[in-house]
Amino acid sequence: MRHPVVMGNWKLNGSKEMVTNLLTGLDAALAGVEGVDVAVAPPVMYLDLAQRLISQGNSNIILGAQNVDVNASGAYTGDISPEMLKDFGASHIIIGHSERREYHHESDEFVAQKFAFLKEHGLTPVLCIGESEAQNEAGETVAVCARQLDAVIKTQGVEALNGAIIAYEPIWAIGTGKAATAQQAQEIHAAIRAHIASFSAEVAKNVVIQYGGSVKAGNAAELFAMPDIDGALVGGAALDAEGFAAIAKAAAEAKK
Ligand SMILES: O=C[C@H](O)COP(=O)(O)O
């Protein structure tokens, strides 16, 4: 049985005050919640503060980050290494988010390189994949997801996905309030799992596939009721402690 993972991607939002309030509120809202891994990815500037706040709380919130670079150390101005993330207790690292693919021109190959680098350093990649609206309308959704996954599978072997998390995020659903329906998302999640199963049934059975794109407290239960939706990568709704905790609780409830 796959263990659900609900992760909050805070994107470029935060201040010391906001991080403190959000993590304190989340710790309280998650009291007694079991059966779901809850992770947050604050901006890297706030990892130190977040690590300290999480260690003072009771909720076992997992710390993550929104990106990693591909060098270990040296003359790479502005880069962040896996060991730096580990130094602050961050374990679940988002890579390949469509915003980085678009605004920072990150290719499938570059994202795969990040994937390998995270694995090499014992970190958990949260690999985002997903199609644009135009690709969706052209019926290319599954092919796009397969191509993005194959950049990892064909260079590192399908077993590289063991212990990693895949986040299916249709770009047209991100921040738009227009989430995929539970049925639409289930269909694509099943196709993604089938694609992985064409390499290894065992890996496909165990890999966590999150849905991301306008997940809210109001649509979470419906999404998590689907057999191939193992959690969520949440943007906007993760900035509210109560709302995000409600999403985590819905996952725990649905996957009992
Ligand atoms: O990483 C999270 C996603 O981009 C979803 O963002 P959203 O929940 O604001 O639509």
The ligand as a Gaussian input file, in Angstrom:
#p B3LYP/6-31G(d) Opt

LIG

0 1
 O        3.563000      23.088000      -7.003000
 C        2.347000      23.331000      -6.912000
 C        1.549000      23.572000      -8.050000
 O        2.172000      24.356000      -9.006000
 C        0.104000      23.847000      -7.817000
 O       -0.135000      25.201000      -7.547000
 P       -1.637000      25.656000      -7.156000
 O       -2.075000      24.693000      -6.069000
 O       -1.510000      27.049000      -6.683000
 O       -2.457000      25.480000      -8.378000

